[in-house]
Amino acid sequence: MKNLVINGNWYHGTPSGPISKFRPFSHFGTIEAAKDSIGKHIHLNKTSGPYYMIKTTLSLNLQEYITLEEWGGITSIHLAYGLANSSIPQIEIFEQIRSKAITLKAESKDFDQYGLPALKAELDNRKIKAIFYKNIVEGNPEDYSVCIIDESIINIIDTQLLERVDLEESIIRTEKLKKYLFLDVQQLPTH
């Protein structure tokens, strides 16, 4: 099992054009994870590019991050589940956020419009700027990825345009892992 190394390069893959500023809850990982992220978008969304890989570093202190298990998806419901099952003090609020987001989803409302700001507010109050996790979907499952909460910790170093041929291995790998992509919230147990 690999150790978490915070200082170093972190990569973000996107099929939506070059990025000059990231939003909260953006994900970063190894080069392979970034390419797999693009491969996942190609596979699921049938995007045609252009494709970019953004190389970054993090400005982060030891007290400003937590580590979690993979939480099964990218929605606020999934992240709230991961936080509610963590060792963070006072986790009940995360289960409350998750429950309300599930209710909004059942009502066909934009649950992330409520859930992501609610999660960000709670994490900001706790001075948590990033969440590291073992990424079982993209890249090597022994490698860490990071979900940023505070976008100011990201320093963009370089942006590289990728061709589809650069992503063929990732597209194939993503196809094999499709059963892990975006686990349905109904598969996640409640407390």
MOURGI-V262204 format. One record per residue. RES is the residue in one small letter. SS is DSSP state (H for helix, E for strand, L for the rest). Layout:
# MOURGI-V262204
[[RES | SS] [RES | SS]]
This chain:
# MOURGI-V262204
[[m | L] [k | L] [n | L] [l | L] [v | L] [i | L] [n | L] [g | L] [n | L] [w | E] [y | E] [h | E] [g | E] [t | E] [p | L] [s | L] [g | L] [p | L] [i | L] [s | L] [k | L] [f | L] [r | L] [p | L] [f | L] [s | L] [h | E] [f | E] [g | E] [t | L] [i | H] [e | H] [a | H] [a | H] [k | H] [d | H] [s | H] [i | H] [g | H] [k | H] [h | H] [i | H] [h | H] [l | H] [n | H] [k | L] [t | L] [s | L] [g | L] [p | L] [y | E] [y | E] [m | E] [i | E] [k | E] [t | E] [t | E] [l | E] [s | L] [l | L] [n | L] [l | H] [q | H] [e | H] [y | E] [i | E] [t | E] [l | E] [e | L] [e | L] [w | L] [g | L] [g | L] [i | L] [t | L] [s | H] [i | H] [h | H] [l | H] [a | H] [y | H] [g | H] [l | H] [a | H] [n | L] [s | L] [s | L] [i | L] [p | L] [q | L] [i | L] [e | H] [i | H] [f | H] [e | H] [q | H] [i | H] [r | H] [s | H] [k | H] [a | H] [i | H] [t | H] [l | H] [k | H] [a | H] [e | L] [s | L] [k | L] [d | L] [f | H] [d | H] [q | H] [y | H] [g | H] [l | H] [p | H] [a | H] [l | H] [k | H] [a | H] [e | H] [l | H] [d | H] [n | H] [r | L] [k | L] [i | L] [k | L] [a | E] [i | E] [f | E] [y | E] [k | E] [n | L] [i | L] [v | L] [e | L] [g | L] [n | L] [p | L] [e | L] [d | L] [y | E] [s | E] [v | E] [c | E] [i | E] [i | L] [d | L] [e | H] [s | H] [i | H] [i | E] [n | E] [i | E] [i | E] [d | E] [t | E] [q | E] [l | E] [l | E] [e | L] [r | H] [v | H] [d | H] [l | H] [e | H] [e | H] [s | H] [i | H] [i | H] [r | H] [t | H] [e | H] [k | H] [l | L] [k | H] [k | H] [y | H] [l | L] [f | L] [l | L] [d | L] [v | H] [q | H] [q | H] [l | L] [p | L] [t | L] [h | L]]
